[in-house]
Amino acid sequence: MSGEQRELVLRFLAEPTDVNYGGKVHGGVVMKWIDQAGYAAAVGWSGRYSVTVAVGGIRFVAPIRTSDLVTVRTKLVYTGTSSMHFSVDVTARDPGLEGSESTHERLCTHCVIVFVALDGVEGSPTAVPAWTPQTEEDRRLATYATKVMELSKGIEQTIKRYREAGA
């Protein structure tokens, strides 16, 4: 069934143990949810054990509160030989509010997460099914994902130069 599951949605309930002293969910908890959803999506696409290799462009734009219903949506937006890039949106809403889900749902976090499929738990990278953009939106998201990761690599190179200069 690999190469068929392009999108995945996971839902979590923000619990009291997930929040900081200000009553908002810790960024680390949100990052854990992103990684869990990304892993499930990567395995769903590749049919293989996969590992996180990068998270780029992560932005926390709105807080998540205790008892919010949190939705993590992943969408495959680019494949390399063994890598899979997923656009991830994290939204939240108060499940006690009446009305449609989309009316009260708010974007809280967004990022691109990259996984590499392995041929075993301690294995080597292995090929994943290729994905080709079909629509203009797909092409826009693929370009966006590659640009976010290029920016992340640029930051890594800057940090490396900074460290080398200080050594």
GUDOMI-5053 format. One record per residue: x, y, z of N, C-alpha, C, O in turn; residue in three letters. Coordinates in steps of 0.05 Angstrom, whole numbers, plus 5000, padded with zeros to 4 digits. Atoms other than C-alpha are relative to their C-alpha. Layout:
// residues N
XYZXYZXYZXYZala/...
// end
This chain:
// residues 167
501649765000500050005000501750255000500650475002met/498449765000506050464998499550174976498650074955ser/500549815022505551084955497150084996496450214976gly/502949945002498051154968499050205021497050345016glu/501049834978497251535034501650265000503750285012gln/498649745002499152255018499450185024501050355031arg/500849834978495352585075499349845025498349615023glu/500650144975494452405148499150215020500250435021leu/501049824979490552725205500049855026498949635028val/500150104973491752595279498850215018499150455013leu/501249814981487852905336501049935028501349695036arg/499250034972490053015408498350195016497350395007phe/501349834981486653305468502250125018503749975030leu/497949874984491153825503499349955030497250045039ala/500550084973491753565574501550185020503450325011glu/498649844981493853915638503049955002504650135008pro/497150064999500553555636501550104976504050094976thr/498749895024501953865568500750295002502150404984asp/499849715000501954585591502250115018503249975036val/498049874983506955075621498550165022496150145025asn/501249854978505855545680497950214990496250295006tyr/501949815010502056025635497549884990495750024980gly/502550135009496855505618499949944970497849864960gly/499850065028499155415546501649754995503549695010lys/498650245006501554775514502950064993503550254978val/497149975006509254715513500549974970499349794958his/499150045028512454805445501149724995500749614973gly/498950265003516054155457497949784996498349594982gly/502350195003509453785464498950014972498449814959val/501049975027507054075399501949884980501149754961val/497950125018513653865365499849705001500349564981met/500350294998512653165392497649904984497849704969lys/502350085016505653135361500650024970499849844955trp/499249975028508553395295501649764992501249654970ile/498350225006513852855297498549734998498949574980asp/501650245000508852305313498349984975498149784962gln/501750005025504152515256501749974976501049834957ala/498250025022510052595209501049724996501149624974gly/499150275001512651905226497849824988498349664970tyr/502250165010505851585214499550054970499049864955ala/500349945028505251955148502349894983501849784961ala/497750105015512251755126499949704997500449594975ala/500350295002511051025142497749934981497849744966val/502350045018504351075107500750034971499749884954gly/499349955028507551345044502149794991501949684969trp/497850165008513950935043499649705005500849534991ser/500350284992511650285076502549905014502949665017gly/497550074987518350305113500450155026499250375030arg/499149854976521250495180501350254990502950254971tyr/499049745009522951235174501050165024500050125046ser/498949834979526951735214499850304992500050374969val/500049715004526352485222502850104994504750025009thr/497349885005532152855190500050305002502250425005val/500049714999529853575191497150105005495249984997ala/502549854998524354055212500850284993502650405005val/499349735009524354725178497650185001495350104998gly/502049805001520555365182497949995021495650085017gly/502150034979516955195247499350285011501150435019ile/501049754989512755775271497649945018495749805011arg/502250024981508355805332498450274998499450475007phe/501449765006502956305313497650065019496750285021val/502149964980497556195366500249795021501149565016ala/499850204978497255855434497949784999495849814987pro/501950224996493955195449499549985030501449985046ile/500750004972490255165515499149725009498449554993arg/500950254988488554595562497149954990495550134990thr/502550105009482554205536499450064971497349984961ser/500449965029483354455464500249734985501849564993asp/499850235018482153925411502050094978501650284964leu/497849935018488653945370500049814976499849574979val/499950155024488953715298502750054986503550284982thr/497549985014495553565264499649884972499149644969val/500550095028494853525188502749994985504250194984arg/497650025016500653265146499249954971497249824965thr/500550045028501053285071502749974986504450154988lys/497550045015506552995028500250214978498350254963leu/499749795020509253564985502549974983502950134964val/497650035016515853304958501249735007501249655031tyr/498450244994519752654951502650024986502850124963thr/497450035012527052544938500449704995498449564992gly/499550285004530351874928499149835024497749635021thr/500850144976529451655000498650185020497850095041ser/501249814982526552285031497250074993496350064970ser/502849915003519452525042499750265015500350265039met/500549754987517653245057497050035004495550004986his/502849964994511153385092499550285010501050385027phe/501049754989507554045103498249925023496649745021ser/501550064976504654045173498650255010499950455015val/501549794987499154485201498949895026497749675026asp/501150074974497254455274497850215006498450455008val/502249824993490454745290498849915027499249695036thr/501350064975486454775354497350145002496850344988ala/502649884996479454915376498949915027499749705037arg/501450074976475254915439497749814993495849904980asp/502150185008470954295432497350065013495349955005pro/502649924987465654615477498550214985496250264992gly/501449795015464055175428498149884979498949684966leu/501950105020457955065384500850114973502250314971glu/499549915028458255145309501849804986502649594997gly/498450195016462254815254502950005010503850205022ser/497350034991469254565268501850224988503550345002glu/498249805013472455045218499550285010501250455008ser/500649744991468955645248501750085024502650315025thr/498549944975472755605314502949894999504349935019his/497350125002479055245290502050234994501450404977glu/498049795005485355675292502749874994503449675006arg/497450105006492155555261501950085023502050315031leu/498249954978497255485317502949974993504650125002cys/497250055008503555205285500149904972498249764962thr/499550115027506255055216502949944997504650085008his/497250075007512654725190500149814977498149714967cys/499450215019515754265140501849805015503749885027val/498450214986518453605167500849804978499349724961ile/498850185020522953135128500849745013502049735034val/499350274991523652385138501549864978501249914955phe/498650185019528251875106499249725007499249645030val/500750284996526051155096502549845002504549894987ala/497750184997530850615119499249724994496849644996leu/500650285007531449895099499949825025499649585023asp/500250144974531449695173500450215022501150445017gly/499849814977531650005243502850135001503050375006val/497349905000539250085240501050014971503550004967glu/499350045028539250075164500950254986501750454998gly/499149795018541050505106497650124985495549994983ser/502249885015536750995066499249824977500849694964pro/501150175022532250635017498050174984496850354995thr/501749845019528150884958497150005010496149815022ala/502949974994521051144969498550044974499750124954val/501649955024515451174919500150294993499850475010pro/499949725009516051804878497250125000495249994996ala/502449855001510752334883500450234981502450374982trp/499949785019509352824827497750195004495450105006thr/502149814996505553464837498049984977498849964953pro/502150025020498853434800498650264995497650314972gln/501549755003495854124812501950245004504250205012thr/498449764995498354834816500650035030502850115038glu/499650004971497454794892502249815008503949875024glu/497950204995501754164893502750114993504650095008asp/497449895009507254514854500950235018503350255024arg/499349784981506955124900501049885026503049985037arg/499150134975507554674962502749864997504349885015leu/497450135005513354274931502250215000504350175012ala/498049785001517054924916500450125028502750175036thr/499849904972515555184986501749825017503449925032tyr/498550194983518154555019503050014994504650015012ala/497150005007524754564980501350265009503650265017thr/498949754992525755304995500450015031502450125040lys/499850004971524455215070502549835007504049915025val/497750174994529654655071502650134991504750095004met/497649855009534655075031500750215021503150245028glu/499449804979533955625083501149875025502949985037leu/499050154977535055115139502949924996504549955014ser/497250075006541454875105501850245001504050225011lys/498449754998543755595099500650075028502850175035gly/499649954971542755685174502149825011503949905026ile/498050194991546755055187502850084992504750065008glu/497449925010552455295144501050255014503450275020gln/499349764985552455975179501049935028503050035037thr/499250094973552755635247502749874999504449915016ile/497550155002558455185224502350204996504450185009lys/498049795005562455795198500650155026502950225032arg/499749864975561156155264501649845020503449955034tyr/498650184981563555565305502949974992504749985009arg/497250035009569755465262501650255005504050245011glu/498649754996571556205268500750035030502750165036ala/499549974971571156155344501949795011502949825033gly/498250224991575455525348502950075000504649915007ala/
// end
